[in-house]
């Protein structure tokens, strides 16, 4: 069921990622005027552009279209993203495709690894 407009969802995703219209255009290689038309509600993105936008904003395409589904936004603010290593970026990009249960499992694994490291540091 549709609960919001594409334009509103696009704006929300951009805000969550800290992206301006020009930055989104640069990141997606889409024309700034096209993004402006999307944001003003003049047009909804077609499937190919929707996919590009959803990937750039790390959101579900279905959510971006306005449906009542999880956003799945794992976007990192652009400024903090610059300080991430390539491995950190890879981890984030892989995590966006996981279900919530799978993400919880990964967090449990990370906790186990941290505990093992702490044991080694404590000389146990």
C-alpha positions as CSV (number, residue, x, y, z in Angstrom):
1,X,0.0,0.0,0.0
2,X,1.3,3.4,-0.9
3,X,1.8,5.6,2.1
4,X,3.9,8.5,0.8
5,X,5.0,10.1,-2.4
6,X,8.2,9.3,-4.3
7,X,9.2,13.0,-4.0
8,X,8.9,13.0,-0.2
9,X,10.8,9.7,0.1
10,X,13.5,10.9,-2.2
11,X,13.9,14.1,-0.1
12,X,13.9,12.1,3.2
13,X,16.6,9.7,1.9
14,X,18.7,12.6,0.7
15,X,18.4,14.3,4.1
16,X,19.4,11.1,5.9
17,X,22.5,10.8,3.8
18,X,23.3,14.5,4.1
19,X,23.2,14.9,0.3
20,X,22.3,18.0,-1.6
21,X,20.6,17.8,-5.0
22,X,23.8,18.6,-6.8
23,X,25.7,16.0,-4.8
24,X,23.1,13.3,-5.6
25,X,23.3,14.3,-9.3
26,X,27.1,13.9,-9.2
27,X,26.9,10.6,-7.4
28,X,24.3,9.1,-9.7
29,X,25.4,10.8,-12.9
30,X,21.7,11.9,-13.3
31,X,20.9,15.4,-14.6
32,X,20.3,17.9,-11.8
33,X,17.1,19.1,-13.6
34,X,15.8,15.5,-13.6
35,X,16.4,15.2,-9.8
36,X,14.7,18.7,-9.4
37,X,11.7,17.4,-11.2
38,X,11.6,14.3,-9.0
39,X,11.8,16.4,-5.9
40,X,9.1,18.8,-7.0
41,X,6.8,15.9,-7.7
42,X,6.6,16.5,-11.5
43,X,7.9,13.1,-12.3
44,X,8.4,9.7,-10.7
45,X,11.5,7.9,-11.6
46,X,11.3,5.0,-14.0
47,X,12.7,1.6,-13.0
48,X,16.3,2.2,-14.3
49,X,16.6,5.6,-12.6
50,X,14.8,4.3,-9.4
51,X,17.4,1.6,-9.1
52,X,20.3,4.1,-9.5
53,X,18.8,6.4,-6.9
54,X,18.0,3.7,-4.4
55,X,21.5,2.3,-4.7
56,X,23.1,5.7,-4.2
57,X,20.9,6.4,-1.2
58,X,21.1,2.9,0.2
59,X,17.4,2.5,0.5
60,X,14.9,-0.1,-0.8
61,X,13.5,0.7,-4.2
62,X,10.0,-0.2,-2.9
63,X,10.4,2.2,0.0
64,X,11.6,4.9,-2.3
65,X,8.4,4.4,-4.5
66,X,6.3,5.2,-1.4
67,X,5.3,1.8,-0.2
68,X,4.9,0.8,3.4
69,X,8.1,-1.3,3.7
70,X,11.3,-0.8,5.7
71,X,13.6,1.9,4.4
72,X,16.8,-0.1,5.0
73,X,18.8,3.0,5.1
74,X,22.4,2.4,6.0
75,X,23.6,5.6,4.6
76,X,26.6,7.2,6.2
77,X,26.9,11.0,6.1
78,X,29.3,12.0,3.3
79,X,31.8,13.7,5.6
80,X,32.2,10.6,7.8
81,X,32.2,8.4,4.7
82,X,35.4,10.0,3.5
83,X,37.3,8.8,6.6
84,X,36.2,5.2,6.2
85,X,38.6,2.7,4.8
86,X,37.8,0.7,1.7
87,X,37.2,-2.3,3.8
88,X,34.7,-0.4,6.0
89,X,32.9,0.8,2.9
90,X,32.7,-2.7,1.6
91,X,31.3,-4.0,4.9
92,X,28.6,-1.3,4.8
93,X,27.7,-2.0,1.2
94,X,27.4,-5.7,1.8
95,X,25.3,-5.1,5.0
96,X,22.6,-3.2,3.2
97,X,21.4,-6.3,1.4
98,X,21.1,-8.4,4.6
99,X,17.9,-9.0,6.5
100,X,17.6,-7.7,10.0
101,X,18.1,-11.2,11.4
102,X,21.2,-11.6,9.3
103,X,22.5,-8.2,10.6
104,X,21.9,-9.3,14.2
105,X,23.9,-12.5,13.5
106,X,26.8,-10.5,12.1
107,X,26.7,-8.2,15.2
108,X,26.9,-11.3,17.4
109,X,29.9,-12.5,15.5
110,X,31.6,-9.1,15.9
111,X,30.9,-9.2,19.6
112,X,32.5,-12.7,19.8
113,X,35.6,-11.4,18.0
114,X,35.9,-8.4,20.3
115,X,35.7,-10.7,23.4
116,X,38.4,-12.9,21.9
117,X,40.6,-9.9,21.3
118,X,40.0,-8.6,24.8
119,X,41.0,-12.0,26.2
120,X,44.2,-12.0,24.3
121,X,45.0,-8.4,25.4
122,X,44.3,-9.4,29.1
123,X,46.7,-12.4,28.7
124,X,44.1,-15.1,29.2
